[in-house]
Amino acid sequence: MWCRGEAAKQNGWDAVKKSILCMAVWLALAGAFPAAAADGLSGDRMAGQPESAVVSADYLIGPGDIIEISVWKEEALTKAVVVLPDGRISFPLIGEIQAAGRTLPDLKQEIVTKIAKYAPKEEVNLEVKQVNSMFLYVIGRVNQPGRFSLNTNVNVLQALSIAGGLNPFAKRNQIKVFRQEGARTTILKFSYDDVTDGEKLEQNITLKRGDVIVVP
């Protein structure tokens, strides 16, 4: 009986040790990946966010984007600016100017014109360092619904893939894309089976900032 009691105690201590070890490992992993944990809590999912974004010349700047403005040989006039929620940026010598809704070449031209009073012969360069304004939403019967932050153009099929694909109960041919432009909302239809069969490919549109895909 004494031996059995000692054996039971030993087994109990072994179980406690294993629990403590598992907890220590879990805490170590959580500490090693704090950014990943934070991302999971935020609900936002990032679809490829490099250190320096590559955008086309017709990319429209949006609130939250980080733009680096550099004036050759003028360190005081070289800085990264964040586009504020109201769409404006602030830069030395020229003050605040509207940036959101404009392309880089358009914004550059205004900066060059205004800065010419102080540095007429200097070369000005603009670069989008980080895209933070390209959000789209996928809701309804997909495996991973939510808000997605992008740094490149995607179409409807690609967005559904990013959202984990359709779940078995999705009405595949009744998907809609809600697009708001000013005060007007446009609803665009998307038939999953037709598009994946190579038909109605025009429905597989390139998505824009703020588009909402609804999968019933």
C-alpha positions, 0 to 999 in steps of 0.5 A, spaced: 500 500 500 505 504 501 508 503 495 502 504 491 501 511 494 508 513 493 507 511 485 501 515 485 504 521 488 510 520 483 505 520 477 502 526 480 508 530 480 510 528 473 503 530 471 504 537 474 511 537 471 509 536 464 503 542 465 509 547 467 513 545 461 507 546 456 506 552 459 513 555 459 513 553 452 507 556 450 509 563 454 516 562 450 512 562 443 508 567 445 513 572 447 517 570 440 511 572 436 508 578 439 506 581 432 503 575 430 499 575 436 497 582 435 495 581 428 490 576 430 487 580 435 486 586 430 482 582 425 486 585 419 489 580 415 495 582 411 496 580 404 503 581 402 506 587 405 513 589 403 518 594 406 517 598 400 511 598 396 511 597 389 505 601 386 503 603 379 503 611 376 496 611 377 495 609 384 491 613 388 494 615 394 489 614 401 489 616 408 494 612 412 499 611 406 506 613 408 510 617 402 517 619 402 519 625 399 526 627 398 529 633 395 536 632 392 542 634 397 537 637 402 537 633 408 532 637 411 527 637 406 527 629 406 522 626 410 517 620 410 510 623 411 503 619 413 497 621 409 492 624 415 485 621 415 483 628 412 487 626 406 493 631 407 500 631 408 505 636 411 512 638 408 517 643 410 516 650 407 510 648 403 505 647 409 499 642 408 497 640 401 492 635 399 495 628 397 489 623 398 485 621 391 491 623 387 497 620 383 504 620 385 506 624 379 500 629 380 502 630 387 510 631 385 508 636 380 505 641 386 510 639 390 515 641 385 512 648 383 511 650 390 518 648 393 521 651 387 521 658 390 526 656 395 530 650 391 529 652 384 534 647 381 533 641 386 530 634 384 524 632 388 523 624 388 516 621 391 515 614 393 510 610 397 514 607 402 508 603 405 501 602 403 496 602 409 489 605 405 488 599 401 482 595 405 477 591 402 472 586 406 469 579 405 463 577 409 458 572 409 459 564 408 467 564 407 472 560 411 475 567 414 471 573 413 474 580 415 477 586 413 484 585 408 489 590 407 493 589 400 499 592 397 497 590 390 491 589 385 486 583 386 480 581 383 474 577 386 477 570 385 483 572 388 480 576 394 475 570 395 482 565 396 485 570 401 478 569 405 479 562 405 475 560 400 467 559 400 464 554 405 460 548 403 453 552 404 455 559 400 450 561 394 456 561 389 452 564 384 449 570 388 455 573 390 455 581 390 460 586 390 458 593 393 462 599 391 461 606 394 463 612 390 462 618 393 454 618 395 453 612 390 453 605 391 454 600 386 452 593 386 456 588 382 454 581 381 459 575 381 457 568 379 463 563 382 461 557 377 460 561 371 467 565 372 471 558 374 468 555 368 471 560 363 464 564 362 462 571 364 470 573 366 468 580 365 465 579 372 472 578 375 473 585 376 479 588 379 477 590 386 478 597 389 479 600 395 473 599 400 470 594 396 465 589 400 464 582 397 458 579 400 457 571 400 450 569 401 
